[in-house]
Amino acid sequence: MTNLIKTIGTCAITLLFATSFTSFSTTFEAGKHYRVVAEKKTSTPELTEYFSYY
């Protein structure tokens, strides 16, 4: 039972640190991290598909 509590505690602390550090790196810039597809709206709705393997 003690091993289970230690394992769950270790996983919780690891998850806490992993989510803290990734939240600081979520500042995306147009032209650097992504491309703006269109500035103006089209007269008819269009569907654009994009797949990222980055």
N, C-alpha and C positions, 0 to 999 in steps of 0.2 A: 504494500500500500504506500509506503514511504517513497519507493522508486517511482510510482505513478504520479505522486504529487510533485516530485522533483522534475519529472519529465514535462508535466503540464506547465509548471512554473517556468521552466527553461524555454518552452515553446512560446509562452505568453510574452516573456521578456524579449525574445528574439523578434517576434511579430511587432511588438511595440517599437523597438528600435528601427526595424525595417520600414515601417510606415512613417516614422518621424523623418528619416533621412530622405525618403523619396518625395515627401511633400515640399521640400525646399527646392527641388530641381524641376518643378513644373511651370517654369516661365518660358512660354513659347513665343517666338517672334516671326512675324510674317516675312517671307522671303528667305529666312534662314532655316526654320523648321517646317514650314508649310507654305503653300502657294495659294493665293486668293484666286478662285476660279473665275468669278465674274463680278464686276463692280455694279452693273445694272441688272435689274430683273428682266427676264424674257417675257414676251407676251403670252406664251403658252408654257405650262409646267414641263420641265425636263428632268430626266433621271440621269445622274452621273454616278458611275461606279468607280471606286478607287481602292486598290489593294496595296498595302504597304508591307514590304518584307524587310524593313529596316530594323 
